[in-house]
């Protein structure tokens, strides 16, 4: 994505009158400024778009290219659900056929060959992948456990000063959108959650919310039968 595409997204919605405080249904998802443009945008950019736009802002329904188990895809699905934005979901299986993200068709859409990718009015923004896990080979379990444990040790301490029902008080924030998928990763990679009671409590509360339920990896169109809720 070129730097100009970021400005194109913002200017498009400014011209439509879609950017106004009245359109921000979830103040806790606010990102103060449009993230600086680089080769491809991050999750923050996607959330920036969501916080400033309404359903009427789109000339066509957004398309989300997603993989059920991708934690970054789940974050975007949560954000879409919280904002009440309907979208068409196109599954991209990161394992089947050697990885469908490497197909010529998908590469034309997203040259980075990663998920998620969100197409809004002809503009595609993207982030993520499991490329690092693949590079770790047989050590991926150990690597994942170490990374998650290191992060959770710090987060558990931080939450002592910020948490209410959720990560920051009693409103859902961007931190919560990141927490639930990471706890799912922890469970997948068999991380002992005993030392993290606050994270565990918040995650349980988040999974009771409809937006987190309907976007959960176990409830996606491409979820294998054995992993469905």
C-alpha positions as CSV (number, residue, x, y, z in Angstrom):
1,X,0.0,0.0,0.0
2,X,1.3,3.4,-0.9
3,X,1.5,6.3,1.6
4,X,-1.1,8.1,-0.5
5,X,-3.6,5.3,0.1
6,X,-3.8,6.2,3.9
7,X,-4.7,9.8,3.0
8,X,-7.1,8.5,0.4
9,X,-9.0,6.5,3.0
10,X,-9.2,9.4,5.5
11,X,-10.0,12.1,2.9
12,X,-12.7,9.9,1.4
13,X,-14.6,9.7,4.7
14,X,-13.9,13.4,5.5
15,X,-15.6,14.4,2.3
16,X,-18.5,12.2,3.1
17,X,-18.9,13.9,6.4
18,X,-18.4,10.6,8.2
19,X,-15.7,11.9,10.6
20,X,-17.4,13.4,13.6
21,X,-17.6,12.8,17.3
22,X,-21.2,11.7,16.9
23,X,-20.0,8.8,14.8
24,X,-17.7,7.4,17.4
25,X,-19.8,4.8,19.2
26,X,-16.9,3.3,21.1
27,X,-14.7,6.1,22.6
28,X,-12.5,3.4,24.2
29,X,-11.4,2.4,20.7
30,X,-10.0,5.8,19.9
31,X,-6.7,6.2,18.3
32,X,-5.6,9.9,18.6
33,X,-4.1,10.3,15.1
34,X,-4.1,8.3,11.9
35,X,-1.1,6.0,12.3
36,X,1.8,7.0,10.0
37,X,1.7,5.3,6.6
38,X,4.2,2.6,5.8
39,X,4.3,-0.3,3.4
40,X,1.3,-1.9,5.0
41,X,-0.9,-0.7,7.8
42,X,-1.3,-2.3,11.2
43,X,-4.4,-3.2,13.3
44,X,-4.4,0.4,14.7
45,X,-5.1,1.7,11.2
46,X,-8.1,-0.6,10.8
47,X,-9.4,0.5,14.2
48,X,-8.8,4.1,13.3
49,X,-11.1,3.7,10.3
50,X,-13.7,1.9,12.4
51,X,-13.9,4.5,15.1
52,X,-14.5,7.3,12.6
53,X,-17.0,5.7,10.2
54,X,-20.6,4.5,10.2
55,X,-22.4,2.0,8.1
56,X,-23.5,4.7,5.7
57,X,-19.8,5.6,5.0
58,X,-19.3,2.7,2.7
59,X,-20.2,2.7,-1.0
60,X,-19.9,-1.1,-0.9
61,X,-19.9,-3.7,1.9
62,X,-16.4,-4.3,3.3
63,X,-14.7,-7.6,2.6
64,X,-12.6,-9.3,5.3
65,X,-10.0,-11.9,4.3
66,X,-9.5,-14.0,7.4
67,X,-8.3,-17.2,8.9
68,X,-10.3,-18.6,11.8
69,X,-7.3,-19.2,14.0
70,X,-5.4,-16.0,13.2
71,X,-5.4,-13.8,16.3
72,X,-5.0,-10.6,14.3
73,X,-8.0,-11.6,12.2
74,X,-10.0,-12.2,15.4
75,X,-9.1,-8.7,16.6
76,X,-10.5,-7.2,13.4
77,X,-13.6,-9.4,13.6
78,X,-14.2,-8.2,17.2
79,X,-13.8,-4.5,16.1
80,X,-16.3,-5.0,13.3
81,X,-18.8,-6.6,15.6
82,X,-18.4,-3.9,18.3
83,X,-19.0,-1.3,15.7
84,X,-22.0,-3.2,14.2
85,X,-20.4,-3.2,10.7
86,X,-21.6,-6.0,8.5
87,X,-19.0,-7.5,6.1
88,X,-18.4,-10.3,3.7
89,X,-15.9,-12.8,5.0
90,X,-13.6,-14.7,2.7
91,X,-11.7,-17.5,4.4
92,X,-8.0,-17.8,3.6
93,X,-6.6,-21.1,4.8
94,X,-3.0,-20.6,5.9
95,X,-2.3,-24.3,6.0
96,X,-4.3,-25.9,3.1
97,X,-2.7,-26.3,-0.3
98,X,0.6,-25.1,1.1
99,X,-1.0,-21.9,2.3
100,X,-3.8,-20.2,0.3
101,X,-2.2,-16.8,1.1
102,X,0.5,-17.7,-1.4
103,X,-1.9,-18.1,-4.3
104,X,-1.5,-15.8,-7.3
105,X,-5.0,-14.5,-6.7
106,X,-4.5,-13.5,-3.1
107,X,-1.0,-12.1,-3.8
108,X,-2.6,-9.8,-6.3
109,X,-4.9,-8.6,-3.5
110,X,-2.3,-8.4,-0.8
111,X,1.4,-8.6,-2.0
112,X,2.5,-9.3,1.6
113,X,0.5,-12.6,1.4
114,X,-0.8,-12.2,5.0
115,X,-4.1,-12.1,6.8
116,X,-6.1,-10.3,7.7
117,X,-6.8,-8.1,4.8
118,X,-9.7,-5.7,4.8
119,X,-11.0,-4.3,1.5
120,X,-13.0,-1.1,1.9
121,X,-14.3,0.7,-1.2
122,X,-11.5,-0.8,-3.3
123,X,-8.7,0.0,-0.9
124,X,-7.0,-3.0,0.9
125,X,-5.4,-2.7,4.4
126,X,-3.7,-5.6,6.0
127,X,-1.5,-6.9,8.9
128,X,-0.2,-10.1,10.6
129,X,0.8,-13.8,9.8
130,X,2.2,-17.0,11.2
131,X,5.4,-16.6,9.3
132,X,7.4,-16.3,12.5
133,X,6.0,-19.5,13.8
134,X,7.0,-21.3,10.6
135,X,10.6,-20.0,10.9
136,X,10.8,-21.4,14.4
137,X,10.2,-24.9,13.1
138,X,10.3,-27.5,15.9
139,X,10.9,-24.9,18.5
140,X,7.7,-23.0,17.8
141,X,6.0,-24.4,21.0
142,X,8.8,-23.2,23.2
143,X,9.2,-19.9,21.4
144,X,5.4,-19.2,21.7
145,X,5.3,-20.1,25.4
146,X,8.3,-17.9,26.2
147,X,6.8,-14.9,24.3
148,X,3.4,-15.2,25.8
149,X,4.7,-15.8,29.3
150,X,7.0,-12.7,29.1
151,X,4.1,-10.5,27.9
152,X,1.6,-11.9,30.4
153,X,4.0,-11.4,33.3
154,X,4.2,-7.7,32.5
155,X,0.5,-7.3,31.7
156,X,-0.6,-8.9,34.9
157,X,1.3,-6.3,36.9
158,X,0.0,-3.4,34.7
159,X,-3.6,-4.6,35.1
160,X,-3.4,-4.2,38.9
161,X,-3.4,-0.4,38.2
162,X,-5.8,-0.2,35.3
163,X,-8.3,-3.0,35.4
164,X,-12.0,-2.8,36.2
165,X,-14.3,-5.3,34.6
166,X,-12.0,-5.1,31.6
167,X,-8.4,-4.1,30.9
168,X,-9.0,-0.4,31.4
169,X,-11.9,0.3,33.7
170,X,-15.3,-1.0,32.8
171,X,-15.4,-0.2,29.1
172,X,-14.0,-2.4,26.3
173,X,-10.7,-1.0,24.9
174,X,-8.2,-1.8,22.3
175,X,-6.3,-3.7,25.0
176,X,-9.2,-6.1,25.3
177,X,-9.3,-6.7,21.6
178,X,-5.7,-7.9,21.9
179,X,-6.0,-9.7,25.2
180,X,-8.7,-12.3,24.3
181,X,-6.9,-13.6,21.1
182,X,-3.6,-13.8,23.1
183,X,-5.3,-15.8,25.8
184,X,-6.6,-18.1,23.1
185,X,-3.0,-18.4,21.8
186,X,-1.8,-19.2,25.4
187,X,-4.4,-22.0,25.6
188,X,-3.3,-23.3,22.2
189,X,0.3,-23.4,23.2
190,X,-0.4,-24.9,26.7
191,X,0.7,-21.9,28.7
192,X,-0.1,-22.2,32.5
193,X,-2.6,-19.4,33.2
194,X,-2.4,-20.0,37.0
195,X,0.0,-17.0,37.6
196,X,-2.3,-14.6,35.7
197,X,-5.6,-14.4,37.6
198,X,-6.5,-10.9,36.5
199,X,-5.9,-11.7,32.8
200,X,-8.0,-14.9,33.2
201,X,-10.8,-13.0,34.9
202,X,-11.0,-10.3,32.3
203,X,-10.8,-12.8,29.5
204,X,-13.8,-14.6,31.0
205,X,-15.8,-11.4,31.1
206,X,-14.9,-10.5,27.5
207,X,-16.0,-13.9,26.2
208,X,-19.4,-13.2,27.6
209,X,-19.9,-10.3,25.3
210,X,-21.7,-10.9,22.0
211,X,-19.1,-9.3,19.9
212,X,-16.4,-11.6,21.2
213,X,-18.7,-14.6,20.9
214,X,-19.7,-14.2,17.3
215,X,-16.1,-13.4,16.2
216,X,-14.6,-16.3,18.2
217,X,-12.3,-18.7,16.2
218,X,-14.6,-21.6,17.1
219,X,-17.6,-20.0,15.3
220,X,-16.1,-19.0,11.9
221,X,-17.2,-20.4,8.5
222,X,-13.8,-21.9,8.0
223,X,-13.5,-23.4,11.5
224,X,-12.8,-27.2,11.2
225,X,-15.7,-29.3,12.6
226,X,-13.5,-30.7,15.4
227,X,-12.8,-27.2,16.7
228,X,-16.3,-25.7,16.5
229,X,-18.0,-24.6,19.6
